[in-house]
Amino acid sequence: MFDLTGKAAIVTGSSLGIGSATALYLAQCGADVAVNYRKHADEANALADQIRAEGRKAMAIKCDVSNYDDVGKMVEQVLAEFGKLDILVNNAGINRDGVIWKMTEEMWDTVLDTDLKGYFSFIRAVAPHFRTQKSGRIVNVTSINGLRGKFGQANYSAAKAGIIGLTKAVAKELGRASVNVNAVAPGMILTDMMADLADDVKQKAIDETVLARLGTPQECASVIAFLCSEESRHITGEVIKIDGGQYI
């Protein structure tokens, strides 16, 4: 476990799945954590209670990451409550799948607004604070489908590819302020959302991996925590795949 004692973090899209596992793990490493949600209030509040049970401060804040003004207000609220902010984990994302000849403008815009603009909005909101304090960690959750593309997911693949470019650009812009900016690219992970997938779809993903298994949210959380810690202080602008060899 990594030492994040005294740190304060925001984890977006953290009521379920990878975000939830990450928020709890950061707390177990010693960080105070602001939980972000849009729909799942009960789950977000339950997670905040779990974080408090670890002896850390917690907040559960409803915020639509696609709304630039809401994002700014959430960051201000966290700074006011915690008195500091050291870590941003951008994780919030949605799917609106469809082949390109059937994809609507609304399907495209909704995914790009949440999965890419939402990341920009949070980075934009925390950047002045991180630059002033001359420290910070930003971890962006992308996907191997942002590296390879995915049939039926032109919008999602484009957003996830955009996150990779955003990560590298911001790493260059904030590096002089000692802010590390990295990304993780999960393959198929056994989240609540994946539970309803057909068995043949899961099996196809397993067959693609070299480890013959799917990943867990906790395995993603541990890599994210590493990138938030001092153990990774000389790593920036990188994309770490968490996919059991699915990409290769």
C-alpha positions as MATLAB code, in Angstrom:
seq = 'MFDLTGKAAIVTGSSLGIGSATALYLAQCGADVAVNYRKHADEANALADQIRAEGRKAMAIKCDVSNYDDVGKMVEQVLAEFGKLDILVNNAGINRDGVIWKMTEEMWDTVLDTDLKGYFSFIRAVAPHFRTQKSGRIVNVTSINGLRGKFGQANYSAAKAGIIGLTKAVAKELGRASVNVNAVAPGMILTDMMADLADDVKQKAIDETVLARLGTPQECASVIAFLCSEESRHITGEVIKIDGGQYI';
ca = [
       0.000    0.000    0.000;
       1.248    3.500   -0.857;
       1.611    6.352    1.618;
      -0.831    9.166    0.830;
      -1.086   10.416    4.400;
      -2.283   14.006    4.541;
      -3.253   14.166    0.861;
      -6.647   15.269   -0.445;
      -8.178   13.813   -3.592;
     -11.075   14.115   -6.005;
     -12.176   10.978   -7.844;
     -14.781   11.595  -10.529;
     -17.418    9.033  -11.380;
     -16.652    7.297   -8.107;
     -20.005    5.923   -6.975;
     -19.400    2.603   -8.774;
     -16.758    0.445  -10.436;
     -13.174    1.564  -10.890;
     -13.906    4.975   -9.407;
     -15.398    3.551   -6.241;
     -12.540    1.092   -5.741;
     -10.026    3.878   -6.335;
     -11.634    6.316   -3.915;
     -11.681    3.715   -1.143;
      -8.117    2.579   -1.820;
      -6.787    6.147   -1.767;
      -8.482    6.568    1.615;
      -6.910    3.343    2.859;
      -3.568    4.814    1.775;
      -4.261    7.867    3.962;
      -5.990   10.412    1.698;
      -9.137   12.432    2.296;
     -11.421   11.845   -0.686;
     -14.213   13.735   -2.432;
     -16.564   11.293   -4.144;
     -18.250   12.533   -7.304;
     -21.521   11.178   -8.668;
     -24.329   12.133  -11.044;
     -27.020    9.467  -10.572;
     -26.043    6.997   -7.850;
     -26.478    9.068   -4.699;
     -27.029    6.134   -2.342;
     -23.873    4.367   -3.507;
     -21.832    7.582   -3.317;
     -22.964    8.345    0.218;
     -22.321    4.763    1.304;
     -18.810    5.018   -0.111;
     -18.238    8.290    1.746;
     -19.255    6.491    4.950;
     -16.731    3.728    4.186;
     -14.011    6.332    3.713;
     -14.882    7.957    7.043;
     -14.727    4.518    8.651;
     -11.093    4.418    7.487;
     -10.498    7.532    9.593;
     -10.391    9.911    6.633;
     -12.507   12.910    5.656;
     -15.001   12.345    2.846;
     -17.533   14.267    0.777;
     -20.105   12.981   -1.704;
     -20.831   15.676   -4.269;
     -23.352   15.538   -7.092;
     -21.785   17.100  -10.176;
     -22.363   16.624  -13.887;
     -18.805   16.523  -15.203;
     -19.992   17.699  -18.632;
     -21.088   21.016  -17.064;
     -18.060   23.306  -16.878;
     -19.544   25.605  -14.214;
     -20.617   22.709  -11.980;
     -17.093   21.319  -12.101;
     -15.598   24.625  -10.986;
     -18.040   24.821   -8.090;
     -17.187   21.282   -6.981;
     -13.460   22.006   -6.921;
     -14.078   25.177   -4.882;
     -16.269   23.196   -2.470;
     -13.565   20.557   -1.971;
     -10.881   23.169   -1.362;
     -13.112   24.908    1.177;
     -13.891   21.675    3.042;
     -10.497   19.936    2.917;
      -8.371   23.079    2.880;
      -6.191   21.574    0.162;
      -6.178   19.411   -2.947;
      -3.322   17.201   -4.091;
      -4.809   14.536   -6.363;
      -7.295   14.457   -9.226;
      -8.426   11.138  -10.667;
     -10.559   11.632  -13.775;
     -12.668    8.514  -14.186;
     -16.260    9.511  -15.051;
     -17.428    8.033  -18.326;
     -20.440    6.741  -20.244;
     -21.176    4.629  -23.314;
     -23.625    5.284  -26.146;
     -22.614    2.533  -28.558;
     -23.571    2.190  -32.201;
     -21.972    1.716  -35.599;
     -20.994    4.981  -37.236;
     -23.740    4.899  -39.887;
     -26.365    4.681  -37.132;
     -24.710    6.935  -34.553;
     -26.636   10.130  -33.910;
     -25.207   13.552  -33.150;
     -26.658   13.253  -29.644;
     -24.859    9.921  -29.070;
     -21.588   11.488  -30.218;
     -21.939   14.730  -28.263;
     -23.078   13.083  -25.022;
     -20.078   10.751  -24.877;
     -17.526   13.393  -25.873;
     -18.976   15.896  -23.373;
     -18.683   13.465  -20.480;
     -15.692   11.312  -21.385;
     -13.402   14.036  -22.755;
     -14.729   17.507  -21.949;
     -15.353   16.377  -18.359;
     -11.661   15.548  -17.998;
     -10.644   18.896  -19.469;
     -13.026   20.763  -17.160;
     -11.610   19.211  -13.986;
      -8.002   19.631  -15.092;
      -8.701   23.248  -16.001;
     -10.275   23.826  -12.585;
      -7.418   22.316  -10.538;
      -4.487   23.533  -12.656;
      -4.186   27.042  -11.141;
      -4.184   25.578   -7.629;
      -1.607   22.917   -8.500;
       0.603   25.499  -10.210;
       0.469   27.788   -7.171;
       1.388   25.040   -4.709;
       3.901   23.581   -7.182;
       2.737   20.012   -6.696;
      -0.061   17.690   -7.682;
      -0.994   14.390   -9.263;
      -3.471   13.917  -12.096;
      -4.437   10.432  -13.269;
      -6.785   10.061  -16.230;
      -8.629    6.790  -16.806;
      -8.702    6.074  -20.531;
      -9.085    2.652  -22.220;
      -7.222    0.299  -24.501;
      -9.984    1.150  -26.987;
      -8.527    4.643  -27.141;
      -5.343    3.005  -28.425;
      -6.801    0.431  -30.799;
     -10.370    1.560  -31.584;
     -13.444   -0.604  -31.065;
     -16.190   -1.653  -33.471;
     -19.411    0.114  -32.533;
     -17.652    2.622  -30.290;
     -16.423    5.415  -32.542;
     -17.521    8.046  -30.023;
     -16.068    6.230  -27.000;
     -12.816    5.350  -28.790;
     -12.420    8.939  -29.973;
     -12.976   10.292  -26.459;
     -10.551    7.834  -24.906;
      -7.933    8.595  -27.562;
      -8.458   12.283  -26.852;
      -7.738   11.662  -23.172;
      -4.343   10.251  -24.109;
      -3.466   13.365  -26.101;
      -4.792   15.558  -23.309;
      -2.666   13.696  -20.763;
       0.535   14.163  -22.716;
      -0.100   17.832  -23.466;
      -0.978   18.711  -19.876;
       2.021   16.738  -18.587;
       4.216   19.084  -20.623;
       2.344   22.198  -19.521;
       2.319   21.419  -15.787;
       5.637   19.628  -15.462;
       7.574   22.755  -14.486;
       5.198   23.107  -11.535;
       6.091   19.571  -10.359;
       2.686   18.219  -11.347;
       2.697   14.644  -12.648;
       0.030   13.786  -15.224;
      -0.473   10.195  -16.316;
      -3.148    7.865  -17.634;
      -4.185    4.271  -17.128;
      -5.789    2.274  -19.928;
      -7.865   -0.643  -18.614;
      -9.030   -3.486  -20.774;
     -12.280   -5.196  -19.853;
     -12.711   -4.932  -16.096;
     -15.284   -6.801  -14.000;
     -17.370   -3.823  -12.893;
     -21.090   -3.731  -12.116;
     -21.674   -2.451  -15.650;
     -19.932   -5.502  -17.104;
     -22.010   -7.948  -15.042;
     -24.920   -7.786  -17.490;
     -22.801   -8.505  -20.564;
     -23.503  -11.739  -22.400;
     -21.189  -14.600  -21.475;
     -19.887  -14.870  -25.030;
     -18.829  -11.212  -24.990;
     -16.937  -11.737  -21.727;
     -15.360  -14.891  -23.079;
     -14.179  -13.100  -26.210;
     -12.431  -10.523  -24.030;
     -10.858  -13.273  -21.927;
      -9.646  -14.996  -25.089;
      -7.947  -11.746  -26.141;
      -5.853  -11.571  -22.973;
      -2.606  -13.421  -22.429;
      -3.421  -13.987  -18.751;
      -6.780  -15.645  -19.603;
      -8.744  -13.556  -17.093;
     -10.485  -10.233  -16.730;
      -9.252   -7.522  -14.399;
     -10.884   -6.162  -11.255;
     -11.549   -2.581  -10.144;
      -9.170   -3.114   -7.214;
      -6.313   -3.961   -9.592;
      -6.915   -0.680  -11.402;
      -7.090    1.197   -8.097;
      -3.664   -0.002   -7.001;
      -1.994    1.249  -10.195;
      -3.788    4.589   -9.896;
      -2.661    4.903   -6.263;
       0.921    4.236   -7.351;
       0.688    7.102   -9.853;
      -0.660    9.335   -7.067;
       2.229    8.525   -4.754;
       5.798    9.737   -4.356;
       6.936    6.341   -5.650;
       6.051    7.565   -9.169;
       7.536   11.052   -8.879;
       9.671   10.632  -12.025;
       6.846    9.306  -14.208;
       4.734   11.708  -16.249;
       2.988   11.734  -19.615;
       2.683    7.941  -19.570;
      -0.187    5.590  -20.388;
      -0.119    2.346  -18.404;
      -2.282   -0.466  -19.745;
      -4.130   -2.574  -17.168;
      -5.473   -5.269  -19.441;
      -3.847   -8.626  -18.799;
      -2.236   -8.376  -22.209;
      -5.546   -7.811  -24.021;
      -4.102   -5.035  -26.179;
      -1.146   -7.067  -27.427;
];
